[in-house]
């Protein structure tokens, strides 16, 4: 990432600790706010991720930065017999566990408290690994990606869904106005944390999206790297293998 963006500018805590605190604070409102902020389009994006993963017929899937388990729950529609959702925020995990229980998926989906940059799994453990709106929250992006490559099985698929910045007019101008002015305002109105949604837009702008991220994936050692811009470029889906 070009700069290490953090949620709380006055805090002495590191980015990892700040991100954990932020997501714990907004966990109860996170799902509803996501639907409002993305106009519900994030649901469509996640379905595309599930389709890409499902096409590989995985037996085991790891969803990093699983949050409230939206993607992990959707991944239950694939052939996977074991799905692990990992997140650094206890608050987000608790919301996710409740959703999993309501859908009677507790036997298939395991929720784990853990650090995406220090994965508590052996080498070559998973057929597929996903991250939705989480890689930009890594304190050390390359370390997190190296860990993902380590626990991914040979020929396994890695799929990332992440925000990006439109490059074409007028979408570029609208996106800049929306993320700078509207998104933080929505966050302030509906969240207890005034800094959270300012951080989310700021971190999205600082993330090395598109070919820049592709090159980082190749540098780490991933192969067959591709990116697919979504909805005029406001998000991208990246795929890679080991």
N, C-alpha and C positions, 0 to 999 in steps of 0.2 A: 504494500500500500504506500502511496506517495507520502502520506503523513499519518501519524498514529492518532486518529481521532478518538476522543473519549467522551462519555456522556456528561461528566461533571467536571467542568473546567477548574473549579476551585479545590477539588479533592486531591489529596496526597496519595490515594490508592492507585494501584496500577490499573491498566485497562481491563484486565480479566476480572478483577474484584469489582470494578465499577459496572461492568456489563452484567455481572451476576446480580448486584444490588438493583440495577435498573429493571431487569426482567422480573425479579421477585416482586418489585413494586407494582408493575403494570400487568402481572400475570392474569388477574381476574378479568381485566378489560381487554386483553390482547386480541382474542378471537374476533370480538365485535368490532374493534377498531380497525383490524386488518381488513374486514369486509368493507367498511366504510371508506377507508383510505384508498383501497385498490379498486373500488366500485365492484367488488366481487370477482374481479378477473383472476385473482390469485388462485381461485378454485380450479379454473381452466388450466392454468399453468401447472399445477400439481398433478392434474390428470395426465398431462403430457409426460411428466417425469415418470409416473407409474407405468405408462404405456412403454416407455423406453426400457425401464427395468424389467417389466413383465415379459418383454420379447426375448430376454436372455434366459428365461425359466430358472430363476435363482432358487436355491434351497435356503440360503441365509442372507439376510439383509441388515445392514447397519444404517440407521438414520441419525446422523450427527446434528447437534443443535436442534433436536426434535421439538423443543418447546412444548406446546400443548398437544403434541402428537397428531396433528392434522395429516401430515404426510405418512407417518407410520401406520395410521389407521387405513389410509387409502392403499398402502402397500400390501395390506392383508388380502387384497383382491388378486394379487399375483400368486404364483405357485409356491412362494416362500413358506417354509415350515417354521422358520424361526426369524422373528423380526426384533431387533434391539433398537430402542430409542434412547439416545444418550444426550444429556444436557447438563450444563453447569449450574442451572437455576433450580433449586428445590421447589420454588413457587410455581414455575411453569410445569415441572414434572407432575406436581400434585394435581393440577388442572387436567393434564393429559391422562393421568391414571384414572381419574373419575370418568372421563369420556370413554376410555377403553373398557372400563367395567360396565358402563351402561350399554355398550355395544357387544358385550359378552366376548371380548377378544383377549382377555387376560392370559389365557393359555398360549396364545400365539405371539403376543407382543409383550416384551419385557422392557420396563423403563429403568434406566440406569443413571445415577448421578455420577458425572465424570467430566473430565477436561478433554476437549477435542484435540488438544495439542499434546496430551499424554494418555493415549488410549489404553484402557486396561484389558487389552486383548492380545492373544498370541499372533505371531506373523501368519499371514495367509489364512485368516479366519472367516472371511465373508465373500460370498459370490458377487454381491453388489453393495455399494455404499452411496448414500445420498446425503446432500446437505441443501436445505432450502432456507435461503435468507440467513445464513449463518457464517459463511466463510469471511465476510467482511468484519465480523466481530472477533476473529482470532487476534490475539495480541501479537503473535508471530505467525504470519500467514504461511511462510515456507515450512516452518516446523510442523504446523497442522497438516499441511499437504503431504509432507514426508511420512507422518504417522498414518495417514489414510492409505498411502501407497504400501506401507509396511503390512497393514492388516488386511488389505485386499488380496484375494487369491489371484494367481496368474490367469490372465484372460478375463478377469472379472471386470465389471463395468462400474465406473464412477460417474455420477450425475449430479451436477450442481445447478440449482435454480437461484439466481441472484439478481438484484436490481442492477440496472445499467442506465446510461444516459443517452437519450436519443441524439442523433447527429444531424437529422434532417429538419429543415424549416417546414411548418411552424411548430412541430412537436418539441423541438429543442427548447424553444422559447416558452412554450406552455409548461413543459416539465420543470424548467428552472423556476418559473413563477409559482407553480403549485407546490413544489418541495420547499421552497424558501419561505413562502407566506401562508399557504393554506394548510399544509400538512402539520406544521408545529401548532397552528391555531386549533385544529381538530384535537390534537393530542392534549393541549391545555384544557380544552372544554370537557373532555371525557376521561382524562387520566389524572391520577394523583401526582404524577411526576411530570413537572413542566419541562424538564430537560430531555426526556426520553425521545420524543418524536422529532425534536430538533437534531438530536444525535443521529437518529435513523436516516434522516435525509442528508445530513452532513457526511456520514460514513459512506453512504451510497455514492455520493459525488466523488469521494476520495478513492473509491475502490478501483483497481486497475482492470476495468472490464474489457470485453472483446478480445482482440488479438493480444493485448498486453497480458491478460490473464491466461490465454492459451499458451503464451511463451513461458510463463511461470510454471504451468503444468508440465510442459516439455522439459524444462530445466530440472524439475524434480525427478523426472524419469517416466512420466506417463506417456503413452503412445496413442495413436488414433484420436488425437485431440480435435474436437469440433465445437463450434458455438452456433446457437440458433437464436437470433434476436426475437423477442416476443412483443406484440402489441406496440408497434412503432418504435421499438427499442427501449422501452421503459424497464424491461427485464430481459435476461438471457438465460438459456439453458445450455450448459456445457456438458459434453460427454467425453470420456476418456477411458482407456483400458490400461491394464498392466501387462 
